[in-house]
Structure formats: structure tokens, C-alpha cells
Amino acid sequence: MSKTQKKQREYYSGKQKRHTLKGQIVIDKEERIMCVHTAKGTTHDFRLFQESNLPLMPKTCVYVDLGYLGIAKEHSHCQIPHKASKLHPLSEEQKEENRQKASARICVEHVNAKIKTFQILTQKYRNRRKRFNLRFNLICGLINFDRGFAVEYK
């Protein structure tokens, strides 16, 4: 097996039956993109969070989706939805809590929708993998600039 085949295997997702890349963004309450981290598509969301080494303050409230199960062990002030299963469906109280958490998380989805207008996450990425991080960062910077969060230089 050649070196290129071994490298490609690292990016192959058996679940999606293709080579994939993943991007994670961290935003603040004003919808400003604070941090961008990219990885292989096979990387779990929670592991991506751990590898990004975000300097979170202990009392910072973090809103995440169910892809980040286990974050409560590392960060005490996190808001993660309740998980349902066939054997243990959610109660009405838990469903209402999930709705409230989703309404607080909606600003993240608005930013994700804005990123998807650039087509880097929605279509097949046909360029060099090592340039994906650069382009993803540039797009996030453009979105911040468009929303009026430009950095002022003196």
C-alpha cells in the first residue's frame, strides 16, 4: 500500500462512504466567530473540542448539541440537550428543556447557515486538504467582517 493510500484512509468515513473534513466554530453571544478548528471527518465532535484546547473560563456557559456528549465531565456549566432512546423516551418536561436549549443555540445555527452560503461545507471540496483550514478561517473572518466585527489596527 502506498503512502498516499494510507493518508487517504485517515480521511475516509465509513459511515458516509466518502473522504470527509470537519470544521468546528465557537461563537459568543453576539454571534461573533471566536475560534475555528478543523479536523478529519472521522473525528468525533467531542474529541475535536478537546483537541482545540479552548481557554474557557470556569463559569462560561457553553451551549452544545448531542454530538458533544461527555462535555459535562470537563466543563461544569454546559447546556446539552437530553438524549432520548426507544426504551427511554423524553418526558414533556425534558422536551421543554430541550426546546429552551435549542432556542439559546439558534444563533450558532444562523452562523452555520451563513458559512454554508460559501459552499465550503455543503459541496464537495476539490482543493488541497491542507488548504481547507486556511479557507475555512478566511470565510469565518469574512463573515465576522460582514457582521461588523472587524479588528481595528492602530
C-alpha positions as CSV (number, residue, x, y, z in Angstrom):
1,M,0.0,0.0,0.0
2,S,1.4,3.4,-1.0
3,K,1.8,6.4,1.4
4,T,-1.0,8.3,-0.4
5,Q,-3.4,5.4,0.1
6,K,-2.6,5.4,3.8
7,K,-3.1,9.1,4.1
8,Q,-6.4,8.9,2.2
9,R,-7.6,6.1,4.6
10,E,-7.3,8.5,7.5
11,Y,-9.9,10.8,5.9
12,Y,-12.3,8.1,4.8
13,S,-15.6,8.0,6.6
14,G,-17.2,4.5,6.5
15,K,-20.5,6.0,7.7
16,Q,-20.7,8.5,4.9
17,K,-18.8,6.3,2.3
18,R,-16.5,9.2,1.3
19,H,-13.5,11.2,2.3
20,T,-14.6,13.9,4.7
21,L,-13.3,17.0,6.6
22,K,-14.9,18.6,9.6
23,G,-15.0,22.2,10.9
24,Q,-15.9,23.4,14.4
25,I,-16.7,27.0,15.2
26,V,-17.1,28.7,18.6
27,I,-19.2,31.9,18.8
28,D,-20.0,34.3,21.5
29,K,-23.4,35.7,22.4
30,E,-23.1,38.5,19.8
31,E,-22.7,35.8,17.1
32,R,-19.0,36.7,16.6
33,I,-16.9,33.7,15.5
34,M,-14.2,33.4,18.1
35,C,-12.4,30.2,17.2
36,V,-12.2,27.9,14.2
37,H,-10.9,24.3,14.3
38,T,-10.8,21.7,11.5
39,A,-10.0,18.0,11.5
40,K,-10.6,14.8,9.7
41,G,-14.2,13.9,9.1
42,T,-13.9,10.8,11.2
43,T,-13.0,12.8,14.3
44,H,-15.8,12.8,16.9
45,D,-17.2,16.3,17.8
46,F,-16.2,16.0,21.5
47,R,-12.6,14.9,20.6
48,L,-12.4,17.9,18.2
49,F,-13.5,20.1,21.2
50,Q,-10.8,18.6,23.4
51,E,-8.1,19.0,20.7
52,S,-9.0,22.6,20.1
53,N,-7.8,23.5,23.7
54,L,-10.2,26.3,24.1
55,P,-9.4,28.6,27.1
56,L,-12.9,28.6,28.6
57,M,-13.5,30.4,31.8
58,P,-14.9,28.0,34.5
59,K,-18.3,29.9,34.7
60,T,-18.7,30.3,31.0
61,C,-22.0,28.8,29.8
62,V,-21.4,26.5,26.8
63,Y,-24.3,25.5,24.5
64,V,-23.6,22.3,22.5
65,D,-25.6,19.7,20.7
66,L,-25.7,15.9,21.3
67,G,-22.5,15.4,19.4
68,Y,-20.7,16.7,22.5
69,L,-21.8,14.0,25.0
70,G,-19.3,13.9,27.8
71,I,-18.5,17.6,27.9
72,A,-20.2,17.9,31.3
73,K,-17.3,16.0,32.8
74,E,-14.8,18.6,31.6
75,H,-16.9,21.8,31.8
76,S,-19.4,22.2,34.6
77,H,-21.5,25.0,33.0
78,C,-22.6,23.3,29.8
79,Q,-26.1,23.1,28.3
80,I,-26.5,19.9,26.4
81,P,-29.9,18.5,25.4
82,H,-31.4,15.4,26.9
83,K,-30.9,12.3,24.8
84,A,-33.9,10.0,24.1
85,S,-33.9,6.4,23.1
86,K,-36.5,3.9,22.1
87,L,-36.5,2.4,25.6
88,H,-36.4,5.7,27.4
89,P,-38.4,8.4,25.6
90,L,-38.2,12.0,26.8
91,S,-40.8,13.3,29.3
92,E,-42.7,16.5,28.4
93,E,-40.5,18.4,30.9
94,Q,-37.3,17.2,29.2
95,K,-38.7,18.1,25.8
96,E,-39.5,21.6,27.0
97,E,-35.9,21.9,28.4
98,N,-34.6,20.8,25.0
99,R,-36.7,23.5,23.3
100,Q,-35.3,26.2,25.6
101,K,-31.7,25.0,25.0
102,A,-32.3,24.9,21.2
103,S,-33.7,28.5,21.3
104,A,-30.5,29.6,23.0
105,R,-28.4,27.7,20.5
106,I,-30.2,29.0,17.4
107,C,-27.6,31.8,17.0
108,V,-25.0,29.1,16.2
109,E,-27.2,27.7,13.5
110,H,-27.6,31.2,12.0
111,V,-23.8,31.4,11.7
112,N,-23.6,27.9,10.3
113,A,-26.2,28.9,7.6
114,K,-24.1,32.0,6.8
115,I,-21.0,29.8,6.4
116,K,-22.9,27.4,4.1
117,T,-23.6,30.2,1.7
118,F,-19.9,30.0,0.8
119,Q,-20.5,26.3,-0.2
120,I,-17.3,25.1,1.5
121,L,-19.3,22.8,3.8
122,T,-22.2,22.0,1.5
123,Q,-20.4,20.9,-1.7
124,K,-17.5,18.6,-2.5
125,Y,-14.2,20.3,-1.5
126,R,-12.0,19.9,-4.6
127,N,-8.8,21.5,-3.4
128,R,-5.8,20.5,-1.3
129,R,-6.7,19.2,2.2
130,K,-4.1,21.3,3.9
131,R,-5.7,24.5,2.5
132,F,-9.1,23.7,3.9
133,N,-8.2,25.1,7.3
134,L,-7.0,28.4,5.7
135,R,-10.1,28.8,3.5
136,F,-12.4,27.9,6.4
137,N,-10.7,30.6,8.6
138,L,-10.8,33.1,5.8
139,I,-14.6,32.5,5.3
140,C,-15.2,32.9,9.0
141,G,-13.2,36.1,9.0
142,L,-15.2,37.5,6.1
143,I,-18.4,36.6,8.0
144,N,-17.2,38.5,11.1
145,F,-16.2,41.4,8.9
146,D,-19.6,41.4,7.2
147,R,-21.3,41.5,10.6
148,G,-19.3,44.4,11.7
149,F,-16.8,42.7,13.9
150,A,-13.7,43.9,12.1
151,V,-10.4,44.2,14.1
152,E,-9.2,47.8,14.4
153,Y,-5.4,48.2,13.9
154,K,-3.7,51.3,15.2
